Amino acid sequence: MKRSKGQRQGTRYILKRSKTERGRLNIARVMHQYSEGDRVAVVLDGGEQKGMPHRRFNGRSGRIAGQQGRAWVVELKDGNMRKTVVARAEHLRPIE
């Protein structure tokens, strides 16, 4: 069988949710309002597929650059390159 090369390949353990988080949506994360310049961490939520950035950005932190529909535009560094990631609020956590 040919190996799958989809965007979620190799994420069996990366996107696994803990037993206490399974089956529910964290409403506080979804309802949080960000403004430009806020620092956020990209933490992928395996229970929600919409608006999920690529798994290489899991655990990275950056700044909010703007809003795009229901999602937020996050500027972060990938190696030495500056990149912009479009992610929905379920996959972001504020850094205080």
Secondary structure as UniProt FT lines:
FT   TURN            7..10
FT   TURN            12..14
FT   TURN            19..23
FT   HELIX           27..31
FT   TURN            36..37
FT   STRAND          39..42
FT   TURN            46..47
FT   TURN            50..51
FT   HELIX           55..57
FT   TURN            58..59
FT   STRAND          61..68
FT   TURN            69..70
FT   STRAND          71..78
FT   TURN            79..80
FT   STRAND          81..88
FT   HELIX           89..91
FT   STRAND          92..94
//
